[in-house]
Amino acid sequence: MGNIYQERQEAIRAGEAALASLYDARDYLNSARGWGIWDILGGGFISTFIKHSKIDRAKSAIWSARMALKKFDDELDDVYTEGVDLGIGDFAVFADWFFDGLFADIYVQSKIAEAQRDVETAIERVNTVLGKLRY
């Protein structure tokens, strides 16, 4: 274990990497939701294709966020001996089921909305912990 300043900086970098992936996921989910609305209104094959492309990109960003959040959690263990709970366990579970069984446009829209809420919650939690690390 290095000095506390170095450990804090490593934790901050890991948290910022997690935020970057979460922001990407949020952007892709927002786009997928917009295309999903268009799809429901009769957008046809192209809107369906683009919506699922955005969902695939969101899935990739969420996977990256999960890995980055794990690293952030590990780095936090080096800084806080009493342990800091990011409260992201539910995020990992959500990412596993969100992408299973997408079969109807309206159902997809509801899952995208749930994913958006979960990503926003993860962003808030990471920002809160980063705020504590920086000051």
GROMACS elastic network, one bead per residue, 0.5 to 0.9 nm:
[ bonds ]
;  ai    aj funct       b0    kb
    1     4     6  0.84349   500
    1     7     6  0.77266   500
    1    78     6  0.71612   500
    2     5     6  0.82404   500
    2     6     6  0.63296   500
    2     7     6  0.63103   500
    2    78     6  0.88751   500
    3     6     6  0.54645   500
    3     7     6  0.62806   500
    3     8     6  0.87281   500
    4     8     6  0.60276   500
    4     9     6  0.85563   500
    4    78     6  0.83357   500
    4    79     6  0.66110   500
    5     8     6  0.51471   500
    5     9     6  0.62535   500
    5    10     6  0.87094   500
    5    79     6  0.89014   500
    6     9     6  0.51032   500
    6    10     6  0.62424   500
    6    11     6  0.86441   500
    7    10     6  0.51165   500
    7    11     6  0.62088   500
    7    12     6  0.86261   500
    7    75     6  0.71843   500
    7    76     6  0.83061   500
    7    78     6  0.63976   500
    7    79     6  0.59542   500
    8    11     6  0.50274   500
    8    12     6  0.60971   500
    8    13     6  0.86114   500
    8    75     6  0.80184   500
    8    76     6  0.79164   500
    8    78     6  0.82092   500
    8    79     6  0.60693   500
    8   133     6  0.64959   500
    8   134     6  0.80594   500
    9    12     6  0.50006   500
    9    13     6  0.61528   500
    9    14     6  0.85572   500
    9   133     6  0.84478   500
    9   134     6  0.86607   500
   10    13     6  0.51453   500
   10    14     6  0.61799   500
   10    15     6  0.85884   500
   10    72     6  0.85770   500
   10    75     6  0.66844   500
   10    76     6  0.88848   500
   11    14     6  0.50610   500
   11    15     6  0.60915   500
   11    16     6  0.85616   500
   11    71     6  0.83996   500
   11    72     6  0.58926   500
   11    73     6  0.81908   500
   11    74     6  0.82876   500
   11    76     6  0.58382   500
   11    78     6  0.82463   500
   11    79     6  0.76077   500
   11   130     6  0.83167   500
   11   133     6  0.79271   500
   12    15     6  0.50146   500
   12    16     6  0.60882   500
   12    17     6  0.85826   500
   12    72     6  0.79482   500
   12    75     6  0.85610   500
   12    76     6  0.88996   500
   12   130     6  0.62278   500
   12   133     6  0.68698   500
   12   134     6  0.75972   500
   13    16     6  0.50771   500
   13    17     6  0.62016   500
   13    18     6  0.86529   500
   13    72     6  0.82338   500
   14    17     6  0.51002   500
   14    18     6  0.62773   500
   14    19     6  0.86918   500
   14    68     6  0.65426   500
   14    69     6  0.76036   500
   14    71     6  0.63271   500
   14    73     6  0.85657   500
   14    75     6  0.72881   500
   15    18     6  0.50219   500
   15    19     6  0.61939   500
   15    20     6  0.86714   500
   15    68     6  0.74603   500
   15    69     6  0.70933   500
   15    71     6  0.82920   500
   15    72     6  0.53376   500
   15    73     6  0.85350   500
   15    75     6  0.88808   500
   15   126     6  0.64958   500
   15   127     6  0.80825   500
   15   129     6  0.83297   500
   15   130     6  0.66324   500
   16    20     6  0.62064   500
   16    21     6  0.88106   500
   16    68     6  0.89206   500
   16    72     6  0.87723   500
   16   126     6  0.83985   500
   16   127     6  0.86994   500
   16   130     6  0.80616   500
   17    20     6  0.51066   500
   17    21     6  0.65277   500
   17    22     6  0.86943   500
   17    65     6  0.79933   500
   17    68     6  0.62495   500
   17    69     6  0.83453   500
   17    72     6  0.84601   500
   18    21     6  0.53229   500
   18    22     6  0.61930   500
   18    23     6  0.86361   500
   18    64     6  0.78145   500
   18    65     6  0.52235   500
   18    66     6  0.77651   500
   18    67     6  0.80018   500
   18    69     6  0.54328   500
   18    70     6  0.88225   500
   18    71     6  0.85121   500
   18    72     6  0.72620   500
   18   123     6  0.85677   500
   18   126     6  0.78611   500
   19    23     6  0.59649   500
   19    24     6  0.84689   500
   19    65     6  0.75076   500
   19    68     6  0.84627   500
   19    69     6  0.85887   500
   19   122     6  0.85691   500
   19   123     6  0.62925   500
   19   126     6  0.70151   500
   19   127     6  0.79046   500
   20    23     6  0.51721   500
   20    24     6  0.62576   500
   20    25     6  0.86885   500
   20    65     6  0.79577   500
   21    24     6  0.50129   500
   21    25     6  0.61681   500
   21    26     6  0.85822   500
   21    61     6  0.54464   500
   21    62     6  0.68187   500
   21    63     6  0.85708   500
   21    64     6  0.60741   500
   21    66     6  0.86748   500
   21    68     6  0.77830   500
   22    26     6  0.61106   500
   22    27     6  0.86205   500
   22    61     6  0.68988   500
   22    62     6  0.66838   500
   22    64     6  0.83756   500
   22    65     6  0.57120   500
   22    66     6  0.89354   500
   22   119     6  0.63688   500
   22   120     6  0.81639   500
   22   122     6  0.76334   500
   22   123     6  0.65139   500
   23    27     6  0.61863   500
   23    28     6  0.86666   500
   23    61     6  0.85952   500
   23   119     6  0.82043   500
   23   120     6  0.87471   500
   23   123     6  0.77155   500
   24    27     6  0.51412   500
   24    28     6  0.62495   500
   24    29     6  0.85528   500
   24    57     6  0.86870   500
   24    58     6  0.72768   500
   24    61     6  0.60654   500
   24    62     6  0.83161   500
   25    28     6  0.52017   500
   25    29     6  0.60309   500
   25    30     6  0.85047   500
   25    57     6  0.75463   500
   25    59     6  0.73918   500
   25    60     6  0.79710   500
   25    62     6  0.57819   500
   25    65     6  0.81434   500
   25   116     6  0.84441   500
   25   119     6  0.73902   500
   26    29     6  0.51086   500
   26    30     6  0.60628   500
   26    31     6  0.85803   500
   26    58     6  0.74650   500
   26    61     6  0.87786   500
   26   115     6  0.85331   500
   26   116     6  0.62871   500
   26   119     6  0.64353   500
   26   120     6  0.75146   500
   27    30     6  0.51366   500
   27    31     6  0.62468   500
   27    32     6  0.85971   500
   27    58     6  0.79703   500
   28    31     6  0.50619   500
   28    32     6  0.60137   500
   28    33     6  0.85148   500
   28    54     6  0.54308   500
   28    55     6  0.68196   500
   28    56     6  0.87328   500
   28    57     6  0.64417   500
   28    58     6  0.50936   500
   28    59     6  0.88769   500
   28    61     6  0.83845   500
   29    33     6  0.60276   500
   29    34     6  0.85889   500
   29    54     6  0.68839   500
   29    55     6  0.65784   500
   29    57     6  0.86089   500
   29    58     6  0.59457   500
   29   112     6  0.63389   500
   29   113     6  0.81527   500
   29   115     6  0.75538   500
   29   116     6  0.64368   500
   30    33     6  0.51718   500
   30    34     6  0.63819   500
   30    35     6  0.87787   500
   30    54     6  0.88861   500
   30   112     6  0.82129   500
   30   113     6  0.86990   500
   30   116     6  0.74922   500
   31    34     6  0.51486   500
   31    35     6  0.62586   500
   31    36     6  0.84413   500
   31    51     6  0.76080   500
   31    54     6  0.66253   500
   31    55     6  0.86893   500
   32    35     6  0.51011   500
   32    36     6  0.58754   500
   32    37     6  0.86202   500
   32    50     6  0.76615   500
   32    52     6  0.72047   500
   32    53     6  0.80254   500
   32    54     6  0.51315   500
   32    55     6  0.59582   500
   32    58     6  0.84525   500
   32   109     6  0.85306   500
   32   112     6  0.75379   500
   33    37     6  0.62703   500
   33    38     6  0.86773   500
   33    51     6  0.74610   500
   33    54     6  0.88826   500
   33    55     6  0.89370   500
   33   108     6  0.86788   500
   33   109     6  0.62594   500
   33   112     6  0.63477   500
   33   113     6  0.75122   500
   34    37     6  0.52592   500
   34    38     6  0.64682   500
   34    39     6  0.86464   500
   34    51     6  0.80880   500
   35    39     6  0.60352   500
   35    40     6  0.86688   500
   35    43     6  0.83498   500
   35    47     6  0.58709   500
   35    48     6  0.74457   500
   35    50     6  0.69093   500
   35    51     6  0.51417   500
   35    52     6  0.88931   500
   35    54     6  0.86140   500
   36    40     6  0.61846   500
   36    41     6  0.85930   500
   36    43     6  0.87226   500
   36    47     6  0.72968   500
   36    48     6  0.72157   500
   36    50     6  0.88853   500
   36    51     6  0.58605   500
   36    52     6  0.87578   500
   36   105     6  0.68313   500
   36   106     6  0.81849   500
   36   108     6  0.77440   500
   36   109     6  0.63149   500
   37    40     6  0.51192   500
   37    41     6  0.63023   500
   37    42     6  0.88501   500
   37    43     6  0.85129   500
   37   105     6  0.85009   500
   37   106     6  0.86638   500
   37   109     6  0.76267   500
   38    41     6  0.51117   500
   38    42     6  0.65509   500
   38    43     6  0.52187   500
   38    44     6  0.85247   500
   38    47     6  0.66163   500
   38    48     6  0.86572   500
   39    42     6  0.52721   500
   39    44     6  0.61558   500
   39    45     6  0.82021   500
   39    46     6  0.85461   500
   39    47     6  0.53678   500
   39    48     6  0.58720   500
   39    51     6  0.79356   500
   39   105     6  0.73433   500
   40    43     6  0.68674   500
   40    44     6  0.86361   500
   40   105     6  0.62908   500
   40   106     6  0.72377   500
   41    44     6  0.86740   500
   42    47     6  0.85921   500
   43    46     6  0.69823   500
   43    47     6  0.52599   500
   43    48     6  0.73636   500
   44    47     6  0.57150   500
   44    48     6  0.63594   500
   44    49     6  0.87543   500
   45    48     6  0.50859   500
   45    49     6  0.60397   500
   45    50     6  0.86160   500
   46    49     6  0.50402   500
   46    50     6  0.61333   500
   46    51     6  0.84565   500
   47    50     6  0.51262   500
   47    51     6  0.59180   500
   47    52     6  0.85207   500
   48    51     6  0.51200   500
   48    52     6  0.62010   500
   48    53     6  0.85117   500
   48   105     6  0.87604   500
   49    52     6  0.53267   500
   49    53     6  0.61241   500
   49    54     6  0.87238   500
   50    54     6  0.62047   500
   50    55     6  0.85798   500
   51    54     6  0.51852   500
   51    55     6  0.62392   500
   51    56     6  0.86913   500
   52    56     6  0.60605   500
   52    57     6  0.85301   500
   53    56     6  0.50850   500
   53    57     6  0.63041   500
   53    58     6  0.86194   500
   54    57     6  0.50231   500
   54    58     6  0.60666   500
   54    59     6  0.85027   500
   55    59     6  0.60607   500
   55    60     6  0.86274   500
   55    99     6  0.84395   500
   55   112     6  0.83567   500
   56    60     6  0.63165   500
   56    61     6  0.86950   500
   56    99     6  0.88548   500
   57    60     6  0.50611   500
   57    61     6  0.61988   500
   57    62     6  0.85353   500
   58    61     6  0.50089   500
   58    62     6  0.59945   500
   58    63     6  0.84871   500
   59    62     6  0.50688   500
   59    63     6  0.61577   500
   59    64     6  0.86493   500
   59    95     6  0.77232   500
   59    98     6  0.87803   500
   59    99     6  0.74498   500
   60    63     6  0.50683   500
   60    64     6  0.62762   500
   60    65     6  0.85692   500
   61    65     6  0.60350   500
   61    66     6  0.85946   500
   62    66     6  0.60994   500
   62    67     6  0.86610   500
   62    92     6  0.88504   500
   62    95     6  0.68341   500
   62   119     6  0.84878   500
   63    66     6  0.51114   500
   63    67     6  0.64608   500
   63    68     6  0.86828   500
   63    92     6  0.87895   500
   63    95     6  0.75993   500
   64    67     6  0.52005   500
   64    68     6  0.61206   500
   64    69     6  0.84853   500
   65    69     6  0.58393   500
   65    70     6  0.84197   500
   66    69     6  0.50877   500
   66    70     6  0.61938   500
   66    71     6  0.87271   500
   66    88     6  0.88645   500
   66    91     6  0.79250   500
   66    92     6  0.63891   500
   66    95     6  0.83783   500
   67    70     6  0.51608   500
   67    71     6  0.64140   500
   67    72     6  0.86860   500
   68    71     6  0.50726   500
   68    72     6  0.60891   500
   68    73     6  0.85568   500
   69    73     6  0.60286   500
   69    74     6  0.85216   500
   69    86     6  0.86684   500
   69    88     6  0.79004   500
   69   126     6  0.85633   500
   70    73     6  0.50576   500
   70    74     6  0.62311   500
   70    75     6  0.86610   500
   71    74     6  0.50014   500
   71    75     6  0.61567   500
   71    76     6  0.85625   500
   72    75     6  0.50628   500
   72    76     6  0.61253   500
   72    77     6  0.87359   500
   72   126     6  0.89755   500
   73    76     6  0.50631   500
   73    77     6  0.64856   500
   73    84     6  0.81169   500
   73    85     6  0.80494   500
   73    86     6  0.71527   500
   74    77     6  0.52424   500
   74    78     6  0.70006   500
   75    78     6  0.52643   500
   75    79     6  0.67818   500
   75    80     6  0.89325   500
   76    79     6  0.50741   500
   76    80     6  0.59095   500
   76    81     6  0.85541   500
   76    83     6  0.73822   500
   76    84     6  0.68749   500
   77    80     6  0.54314   500
   77    81     6  0.62769   500
   77    82     6  0.81755   500
   77    83     6  0.59793   500
   77    84     6  0.74225   500
   78    81     6  0.69006   500
   78    83     6  0.89852   500
   79    83     6  0.84911   500
   79   133     6  0.87812   500
   80    83     6  0.53112   500
   80    84     6  0.65873   500
   81    84     6  0.84026   500
   84    87     6  0.88636   500
   84   129     6  0.83046   500
   85    88     6  0.79656   500
   86    89     6  0.80535   500
   86   122     6  0.82940   500
   86   125     6  0.62780   500
   86   126     6  0.69208   500
   86   129     6  0.74365   500
   87    90     6  0.72283   500
   87    91     6  0.82530   500
   87   122     6  0.79776   500
   87   125     6  0.73112   500
   88    92     6  0.67301   500
   88    93     6  0.89628   500
   88   121     6  0.87407   500
   88   122     6  0.64397   500
   88   125     6  0.80862   500
   89    92     6  0.54143   500
   89    93     6  0.66532   500
   89    94     6  0.88033   500
   90    93     6  0.50616   500
   90    94     6  0.60380   500
   90    95     6  0.85954   500
   90   118     6  0.84466   500
   91    94     6  0.50049   500
   91    95     6  0.61783   500
   91    96     6  0.87653   500
   91   118     6  0.64696   500
   91   119     6  0.76117   500
   91   121     6  0.87699   500
   91   122     6  0.71506   500
   92    95     6  0.52166   500
   92    96     6  0.65798   500
   93    96     6  0.52423   500
   93    97     6  0.67198   500
   93    98     6  0.86449   500
   94    97     6  0.54488   500
   94    98     6  0.57585   500
   94    99     6  0.89151   500
   94   114     6  0.89848   500
   94   115     6  0.75635   500
   94   118     6  0.77494   500
   95    98     6  0.53539   500
   95    99     6  0.71133   500
   95   115     6  0.80597   500
   96    99     6  0.67094   500
   96   100     6  0.75137   500
   97   100     6  0.53257   500
   97   101     6  0.84353   500
   98   101     6  0.83063   500
   98   102     6  0.82945   500
   98   111     6  0.65022   500
   98   112     6  0.81092   500
   98   114     6  0.85665   500
   98   115     6  0.71699   500
   99   102     6  0.65541   500
   99   111     6  0.85483   500
  102   105     6  0.81941   500
  102   107     6  0.71766   500
  102   108     6  0.59026   500
  102   111     6  0.85351   500
  103   106     6  0.89548   500
  103   107     6  0.71973   500
  103   108     6  0.71232   500
  104   107     6  0.52131   500
  104   108     6  0.60340   500
  104   109     6  0.86386   500
  105   108     6  0.50172   500
  105   109     6  0.62134   500
  105   110     6  0.87797   500
  106   110     6  0.63499   500
  106   111     6  0.87161   500
  107   110     6  0.51604   500
  107   111     6  0.63152   500
  107   112     6  0.86377   500
  108   111     6  0.50966   500
  108   112     6  0.60873   500
  108   113     6  0.86102   500
  109   112     6  0.50489   500
  109   113     6  0.62216   500
  109   114     6  0.86806   500
  110   113     6  0.51152   500
  110   114     6  0.62843   500
  110   115     6  0.86257   500
  111   114     6  0.50064   500
  111   115     6  0.60538   500
  111   116     6  0.85117   500
  112   116     6  0.61153   500
  112   117     6  0.87259   500
  113   116     6  0.50282   500
  113   117     6  0.63944   500
  113   118     6  0.87545   500
  114   117     6  0.51761   500
  114   118     6  0.62897   500
  114   119     6  0.86717   500
  115   118     6  0.50469   500
  115   119     6  0.60690   500
  115   120     6  0.85038   500
  116   119     6  0.51790   500
  116   120     6  0.61315   500
  116   121     6  0.86109   500
  117   120     6  0.51272   500
  117   121     6  0.61907   500
  117   122     6  0.87015   500
  118   121     6  0.50722   500
  118   122     6  0.62507   500
  118   123     6  0.86456   500
  119   122     6  0.50672   500
  119   123     6  0.61493   500
  119   124     6  0.86545   500
  120   123     6  0.50203   500
  120   124     6  0.62131   500
  120   125     6  0.86742   500
  121   124     6  0.51456   500
  121   125     6  0.62548   500
  121   126     6  0.86978   500
  122   125     6  0.51303   500
  122   126     6  0.61501   500
  122   127     6  0.85072   500
  123   126     6  0.52656   500
  123   127     6  0.60763   500
  123   128     6  0.85637   500
  124   127     6  0.51327   500
  124   128     6  0.61204   500
  124   129     6  0.87610   500
  125   128     6  0.50733   500
  125   129     6  0.63475   500
  125   130     6  0.85759   500
  126   129     6  0.52207   500
  126   130     6  0.60312   500
  126   131     6  0.84873   500
  127   131     6  0.60146   500
  127   132     6  0.87016   500
  128   131     6  0.51195   500
  128   132     6  0.65406   500
  128   133     6  0.88746   500
  129   132     6  0.51223   500
  129   133     6  0.63142   500
  129   134     6  0.87410   500
  130   134     6  0.61232   500
  130   135     6  0.87621   500
  131   134     6  0.52810   500
  131   135     6  0.64992   500
  132   135     6  0.55346   500
